Amino acid sequence: MFSISKDRSVIIRGVAILAMLWLHLFNILNNVALCGPMASVCGMPWAHWLTAACNPVMLFVLLSGYGHYLTRERTSFWQLCKRVGRLYVVWWVVLAVFVGVAQVMEPGRYLGNAWEVVGNALAWRVTFNAEAWFLFPYAMLSLSSKALFALLDRAGEVVTLLVTLMIYASCSWLVKDEQVQALGIPHSLYMLLLYGRLIFFFMVGAWMCRHAGSFTRVSLGRWWLWGALLLAVVVQCLVRREMMYVWYTPLVVLLLAHAPLAPGVQRVLTVLGRYSMPMWLVHTWFAYYLFKDYVYALRYPVLIFLALTLVSLATSWVVMQAVRPLLRRL
């Protein structure tokens, strides 16, 4: 039941990147106001109401925990470093492309401070593209995965999951803007809190991998799984609480891992999954920083979403064509 095939993992990443694009397009009401009139659900525009069901970061982290645990025996620390290095190469190419475009469109907007450039290149302080905040904490998570799995083996599953759940709850509270400002949290501690916030879902992924063959396998032909997924989405959108993601995220992964898919949908989600990381790093340059007026000029949420998906995918393909020769050297 808890098994996730490699192909399904890619498909779930495709769903996660779609959730991320929807979230970043419609989670801010000021941006939703740029759209045309739309129906309301529970007193909110429906596009904004749906964003509560979008938790893409933790979907990616859970899948990463599953994959890291699955390959832990044959992956050395040096290989983990190479994986992280590949992520940074993609990030550096994205930065070079879009900062270059920004310099043409708005000379002097970026590159004014050398330390700021370094901070963005390391993803330590992402002032150029705030939605890339995930990169540095995830790199630390990947590099520390062997130590985390050793803790899981030594302390046991129950203790590890309970402790990391408490860490998640504490870090989620502390990284809120009002707490950061009220407590005067320094940036180095803030980055540590972001890292701590990811550990629980990473360990849930590892736990699922440990028990991949322990329960009865769910048949891929059972369409009721889509009904269960729809119910989970509606409940999450109605409740709208951070801690609900603790059950919601693993449930979504399990349902998507076993729900039947039409061949055409499967092919589309596979392509999106393969390009999910560069799409993550490029989409907000279009949606927020450089071409926002053009994106929201489409007015209708579905058209805006489709346009951003297509332009992000096409740009990611171009980026990866430039990156692949560099990655072969790592």
C-alpha positions as CSV (number, residue, x, y, z in Angstrom):
1,M,0.0,0.0,0.0
2,F,2.8,2.4,0.9
3,S,4.8,1.6,-2.2
4,I,5.5,4.3,-4.8
5,S,6.9,3.3,-8.1
6,K,9.5,5.4,-9.8
7,D,7.0,6.3,-12.6
8,R,4.3,7.3,-10.1
9,S,6.8,9.4,-8.2
10,V,7.5,11.4,-11.4
11,I,3.7,11.8,-11.9
12,I,3.1,13.0,-8.4
13,R,5.9,15.6,-8.9
14,G,3.9,16.7,-11.9
15,V,0.8,17.2,-9.8
16,A,2.9,19.0,-7.2
17,I,4.3,21.5,-9.7
18,L,0.8,22.2,-10.9
19,A,-0.3,22.8,-7.3
20,M,2.6,25.2,-6.9
21,L,1.7,27.2,-9.9
22,W,-1.9,27.5,-8.8
23,L,-0.9,28.4,-5.2
24,H,1.5,31.2,-6.4
25,L,-1.0,32.6,-8.8
26,F,-4.0,32.8,-6.5
27,N,-2.9,32.6,-2.9
28,I,-2.6,36.5,-2.7
29,L,-6.0,38.2,-2.8
30,N,-4.5,41.3,-4.4
31,N,-3.5,39.1,-7.4
32,V,-6.8,37.4,-7.5
33,A,-8.4,40.8,-7.8
34,L,-6.6,41.2,-11.1
35,C,-8.7,38.4,-12.5
36,G,-12.2,38.9,-13.8
37,P,-15.3,38.3,-11.6
38,M,-15.6,34.8,-10.3
39,A,-17.9,32.7,-8.1
40,S,-17.3,32.6,-4.4
41,V,-17.0,29.6,-2.1
42,C,-17.3,30.2,1.7
43,G,-17.0,33.9,1.1
44,M,-13.8,33.6,-1.0
45,P,-13.1,33.6,-4.7
46,W,-13.1,30.0,-5.8
47,A,-9.5,30.2,-7.2
48,H,-8.2,31.4,-3.8
49,W,-10.3,28.9,-1.9
50,L,-8.6,26.0,-3.7
51,T,-5.1,27.2,-2.7
52,A,-5.6,25.6,0.7
53,A,-5.4,22.2,-0.9
54,C,-2.0,23.1,-2.5
55,N,0.9,22.0,-0.4
56,P,3.6,21.4,-3.1
57,V,6.7,21.8,-0.9
58,M,5.8,19.0,1.4
59,L,4.7,16.7,-1.4
60,F,8.2,17.1,-2.9
61,V,9.9,16.6,0.4
62,L,7.9,13.5,1.2
63,L,8.8,12.0,-2.2
64,S,12.4,13.0,-1.6
65,G,12.5,11.2,1.7
66,Y,11.1,8.1,0.1
67,G,13.6,8.2,-2.7
68,H,16.6,9.0,-0.4
69,Y,15.7,6.1,1.9
70,L,15.2,3.7,-1.0
71,T,18.7,4.4,-2.3
72,R,20.5,5.1,1.0
73,E,22.7,1.9,0.8
74,R,24.1,2.6,-2.6
75,T,24.4,6.4,-2.4
76,S,27.5,7.8,-0.8
77,F,27.8,11.3,0.8
78,W,29.8,12.4,-2.3
79,Q,27.0,11.3,-4.5
80,L,24.6,13.4,-2.4
81,C,26.9,16.4,-2.8
82,K,26.8,15.9,-6.6
83,R,23.0,15.8,-6.5
84,V,22.9,19.1,-4.7
85,G,25.5,20.5,-7.1
86,R,23.2,19.6,-10.0
87,L,20.3,21.5,-8.4
88,Y,22.6,24.6,-8.0
89,V,23.8,24.4,-11.6
90,V,20.1,24.7,-12.7
91,W,19.5,27.5,-10.3
92,W,22.6,29.4,-11.5
93,V,21.5,29.1,-15.2
94,V,18.0,30.3,-14.3
95,L,19.5,33.3,-12.4
96,A,21.8,34.1,-15.3
97,V,18.9,34.0,-17.8
98,F,16.3,36.0,-15.9
99,V,18.6,38.5,-14.2
100,G,20.0,39.2,-17.7
101,V,16.5,39.7,-19.0
102,A,15.7,42.0,-16.1
103,Q,18.8,44.1,-16.8
104,V,17.5,44.7,-20.3
105,M,14.0,45.5,-19.1
106,E,14.9,47.4,-15.9
107,P,18.6,48.3,-15.9
108,G,20.0,48.3,-12.3
109,R,17.2,46.4,-10.7
110,Y,19.6,43.6,-9.8
111,L,23.4,43.3,-9.4
112,G,23.6,46.4,-7.3
113,N,25.3,44.6,-4.3
114,A,28.0,41.9,-4.6
115,W,27.0,40.3,-1.3
116,E,23.3,40.2,-2.4
117,V,24.4,38.4,-5.6
118,V,26.4,35.8,-3.7
119,G,23.5,35.3,-1.3
120,N,21.1,34.6,-4.1
121,A,23.6,32.4,-5.9
122,L,23.9,30.2,-2.8
123,A,20.1,30.5,-2.2
124,W,20.9,31.6,1.3
125,R,19.1,34.9,0.9
126,V,16.8,34.8,-2.1
127,T,15.9,38.4,-2.7
128,F,15.8,38.0,-6.5
129,N,13.2,35.3,-6.4
130,A,11.7,34.7,-2.9
131,E,9.9,31.5,-4.0
132,A,13.3,29.7,-4.4
133,W,13.7,29.8,-0.5
134,F,13.3,26.0,-0.6
135,L,16.6,25.4,-2.3
136,F,19.1,25.9,0.5
137,P,17.1,24.1,3.3
138,Y,16.5,21.2,0.9
139,A,20.2,21.0,0.1
140,M,20.9,20.7,3.8
141,L,18.2,18.1,4.2
142,S,19.6,16.0,1.4
143,L,23.2,16.2,2.7
144,S,22.0,15.3,6.3
145,S,19.8,12.5,5.1
146,K,22.2,9.7,6.2
147,A,22.3,11.2,9.7
148,L,18.5,11.5,9.8
149,F,18.1,7.9,8.8
150,A,20.6,6.7,11.4
151,L,18.5,8.6,13.9
152,L,15.4,6.8,12.6
153,D,17.1,3.4,13.0
154,R,18.4,4.2,16.5
155,A,15.5,6.0,18.1
156,G,12.7,4.1,16.4
157,E,9.9,5.2,14.2
158,V,7.4,6.3,16.8
159,V,9.9,8.5,18.7
160,T,11.4,9.9,15.5
161,L,8.1,10.8,13.9
162,L,6.7,12.4,17.2
163,V,9.8,14.5,17.8
164,T,10.0,15.7,14.1
165,L,6.3,16.4,14.2
166,M,6.9,18.7,17.3
167,I,9.8,20.3,15.5
168,Y,7.5,20.9,12.4
169,A,4.8,22.5,14.6
170,S,7.3,24.7,16.4
171,C,9.2,25.8,13.3
172,S,6.0,26.5,11.3
173,W,4.9,28.9,14.1
174,L,8.3,30.6,14.4
175,V,8.8,31.2,10.6
176,K,5.6,33.2,10.3
177,D,6.4,36.8,9.5
178,E,4.9,38.2,12.6
179,Q,6.9,35.9,14.8
180,V,10.1,36.6,12.9
181,Q,9.6,40.3,13.4
182,A,8.4,40.2,17.0
183,L,11.2,37.9,18.2
184,G,13.9,39.4,16.0
185,I,15.0,36.1,14.6
186,P,18.3,36.4,12.7
187,H,18.5,35.1,9.2
188,S,20.8,32.2,10.0
189,L,18.3,30.9,12.6
190,Y,15.5,31.5,10.2
191,M,17.1,29.2,7.7
192,L,17.6,26.6,10.3
193,L,13.9,26.8,11.2
194,L,13.0,26.3,7.5
195,Y,15.2,23.2,7.5
196,G,13.6,21.9,10.7
197,R,10.1,22.5,9.1
198,L,11.0,20.0,6.3
199,I,12.3,17.1,8.4
200,F,9.0,15.6,9.4
201,F,7.6,15.1,5.9
202,F,11.1,13.8,4.8
203,M,10.9,11.2,7.6
204,V,7.3,10.3,6.7
205,G,8.6,9.5,3.2
206,A,11.3,7.4,4.7
207,W,8.8,5.6,7.0
208,M,6.6,4.9,4.0
209,C,9.5,3.4,2.1
210,R,10.3,1.2,5.1
211,H,6.8,-0.2,5.0
212,A,6.3,-0.3,1.3
213,G,5.5,-4.0,1.2
214,S,3.9,-4.3,4.6
215,F,0.2,-3.8,3.7
216,T,-2.2,-5.0,1.1
217,R,-1.5,-3.4,-2.3
218,V,-4.3,-1.2,-3.5
219,S,-5.5,-2.1,-7.0
220,L,-4.7,0.6,-9.7
221,G,-8.2,0.0,-11.1
222,R,-10.1,1.4,-8.2
223,W,-11.6,4.7,-9.4
224,W,-13.0,5.4,-5.9
225,L,-9.6,6.6,-5.0
226,W,-10.3,9.8,-7.0
227,G,-13.4,10.3,-4.9
228,A,-11.4,9.9,-1.7
229,L,-8.9,12.5,-3.1
230,L,-11.7,14.9,-3.9
231,L,-13.1,14.5,-0.4
232,A,-9.6,15.2,1.1
233,V,-9.2,18.3,-1.0
234,V,-12.7,19.7,0.0
235,V,-12.0,19.0,3.7
236,Q,-8.6,20.7,3.6
237,C,-10.1,23.7,1.8
238,L,-12.9,24.0,4.4
239,V,-10.7,23.5,7.5
240,R,-7.7,25.6,6.2
241,R,-5.3,24.7,9.1
242,E,-1.5,24.3,8.8
243,M,-1.4,21.2,11.0
244,M,-4.0,19.5,8.7
245,Y,-1.2,19.0,6.2
246,V,0.3,16.4,8.6
247,W,-2.4,13.9,7.4
248,Y,-3.4,15.5,4.2
249,T,0.0,15.4,2.4
250,P,0.7,11.6,3.0
251,L,-2.9,10.8,2.1
252,V,-2.6,12.7,-1.2
253,V,0.6,10.9,-2.1
254,L,-0.9,7.5,-1.3
255,L,-4.0,8.1,-3.3
256,L,-2.1,9.5,-6.3
257,A,0.4,6.6,-6.1
258,H,-2.4,4.1,-6.7
259,A,-5.3,5.9,-8.5
260,P,-5.9,5.0,-12.1
261,L,-4.9,7.5,-14.8
262,A,-5.8,7.8,-18.4
263,P,-2.8,7.3,-20.7
264,G,-2.9,10.9,-22.0
265,V,-3.1,12.4,-18.5
266,Q,-0.2,10.1,-17.4
267,R,2.0,11.3,-20.2
268,V,1.3,15.0,-19.5
269,L,2.0,14.6,-15.8
270,T,5.2,12.6,-16.5
271,V,6.5,15.5,-18.6
272,L,5.6,18.0,-16.0
273,G,7.2,15.9,-13.3
274,R,10.5,15.6,-15.2
275,Y,10.7,19.3,-15.5
276,S,9.2,20.1,-12.1
277,M,12.4,21.5,-10.6
278,P,13.3,24.0,-13.3
279,M,9.6,25.0,-13.5
280,W,9.7,25.7,-9.8
281,L,12.7,28.0,-10.3
282,V,11.3,29.9,-13.3
283,H,7.6,30.3,-12.9
284,T,7.5,33.3,-10.6
285,W,9.8,35.3,-12.8
286,F,6.7,35.3,-15.1
287,A,4.0,35.4,-12.5
288,Y,5.5,38.0,-10.2
289,Y,8.7,39.7,-11.1
290,L,9.0,40.4,-14.8
291,F,5.8,39.6,-16.8
292,K,3.1,39.8,-14.2
293,D,0.9,42.2,-16.2
294,Y,0.9,40.0,-19.2
295,V,0.1,36.9,-17.2
296,Y,-2.9,38.3,-15.3
297,A,-4.1,40.2,-18.4
298,L,-5.7,36.9,-19.4
299,R,-8.3,37.6,-16.6
300,Y,-9.7,34.1,-16.3
301,P,-8.0,31.8,-13.6
302,V,-8.0,28.7,-15.8
303,L,-6.4,30.6,-18.8
304,I,-3.9,32.3,-16.5
305,F,-3.0,28.9,-15.0
306,L,-2.7,27.2,-18.4
307,A,-0.6,30.0,-19.8
308,L,1.8,30.0,-16.9
309,T,2.1,26.2,-17.1
310,L,3.0,26.3,-20.8
311,V,5.4,29.2,-20.6
312,S,7.1,27.7,-17.5
313,L,7.4,24.3,-19.1
314,A,8.8,25.7,-22.4
315,T,11.3,27.9,-20.6
316,S,12.3,24.9,-18.4
317,W,13.0,22.8,-21.5
318,V,15.3,25.6,-22.9
319,V,17.0,25.9,-19.5
320,M,17.6,22.1,-19.3
321,Q,19.1,22.1,-22.9
322,A,21.7,24.6,-21.6
323,V,22.2,22.8,-18.3
324,R,22.6,19.2,-19.5
325,P,26.1,19.6,-21.0
326,L,27.2,21.1,-17.6
327,L,25.5,18.3,-15.6
328,R,27.4,15.6,-17.5
329,R,30.6,16.9,-16.0
330,L,29.3,16.4,-12.4
